[in-house]
Amino acid sequence: MTITASHKLYGLAAIMFAALVACARIPGGVGSPAYLITLAVAGIAYLLAIREFFSTQRFPHRVIVIGLVLAALWHLPFLLIPPGSDDDVHRYVWDGRVQRLGYNPYIVVPNDPALSALHTPETRTLNNPDVPSPYPAGAQFFFRAVTAIHESTFAFKVAFAACELAILPLLLAELRRLGQGEHWVLAYAWNPLLVTCVTQSGHIDILGVLLLLLSAAALQRRRRTFAAIAFGLAVAVKFLPIVLTPLYWRRVRARDGLLAVLIIGLLYVPFLRHGSVPMGSLGVFVQRFRFNDPVFATLERIVSPQVVAALAVLVGLVTAAVLRRRYDGFSSHTFAWPMAATLLCAPVVYPWYLLWLLPFVRSVSTVPIIIWTVSIIPTFYVWHLRTLGRPWLVPGWIMLLEYGSVAAAAAIIELRRFTRPAVPRGP
């Protein structure tokens, strides 16, 4: 019996299924050794599947269907387990709740004794209770909408799972239109970060990813107004995609861009205080919060955190501008690399930040990013260390493994590019 690429993919899917179902059932919480081992197994199987995606141009339709069904099945146990006691989703419940009670989430501080009566059992455990909300206005409206249906972390997890699911047909449509193999939808659906950071923990980033993919698809179809509005809404969920602005330059009309800016401005109107735009704890975030930030930590020794944060944004903008000039047509990696460049220089690089990159990694040039989505998994170990009373700090060996893997992949790709035999020219 000949072992085909489809058979290999079935085997890798079975390994991922067993590892991830086991991961969801492991006691001890996020980051425990057993949790990381099962995730590592799933991550290695995922990377091996990526290798098959590159080496095989087309897979039978049934392979993709079975792959998506298995992904849905291994997501279910993560949906049913509660998030960690201080995951960000508890802040989402708080922000939505206080809005509905007539308070401004950019002003109120959760641990204010005067607001004690506003808490629910879930919101009492939210993280960083000494600062107001840092989330942009688009995210705030989403928080309010979900809590209007039900005030619970489970309601948010279901909403985010719906966003996760909505990306699939959109991504499949893009792959078909571009003539790329439909199996690349599995590069998104199988990534271990989806189950850990969306289905289990529930992070708002997946809503922004959906909006950004909608914008990119509309941009390619020359639906300029919709592309600009969807892009503006993505920025209003989290500010990261702002670095992609050069990709929209002269691809959308000025009036479309102004409309997007106007919509973002209108989202902030309900939160205005004395005519000023509220920023919540965003400034505190840049000044005080640190995680998995080797580049930022190095530059911070030389200049202020605000300057380094501005440089991170500038790096993303310049990367987008260079790619925009080099590639006139649509290319998925032109969306991935500017955001990846900014994250590399950011003060905080949580695993769920890399969710923004997942729908756009399906070319050889994005292999380092694909590897990053797996090599960042060991940073979850910090959550386990915290339960042991250790400081909130990523151990050096983990950062070496994480970023060393990315650097090695990038170096190998560049080496192969320079050593590849030149294609002989015709007479």
Protein Blocks (a to p, Z undefined) as FASTA:
>chain_A
ZZdfklmmmmmmmmmmmmmmmmmmpghiehiaklmmmmmmmmmmmmmmmmmmmmpmbdcf
klmmmmmmmmmmmmmmmmmpccdfkbfklmmmmmmmmmmnopafklbcfklmklmmmpcf
klmmpghklbccfbdfklmmmmmmmmmmogcfklmmmmmmmmmmmmmmmmmmmmmmnopa
fklmmmmmmpmklmmmmmmnopaklmmmmmmmmmmmmmmnopaklmmmmmmmmmmmpmkl
mmmmmmmgokacfklmmmmmmmmmmmmmmmggghiacekjmmmmmmmgcchilklmmmmm
mmcfklmmmmmmmmmmmmmmmmmmmmmbacfklmmmmmmmmmmmpmbdcfklmmmmmmmg
ccfklmmmmmmmmmmmmmmmmmmmmmnopacdddfklmmmmmmmmmmmmmmmmmmmmmpc
cddddZZ
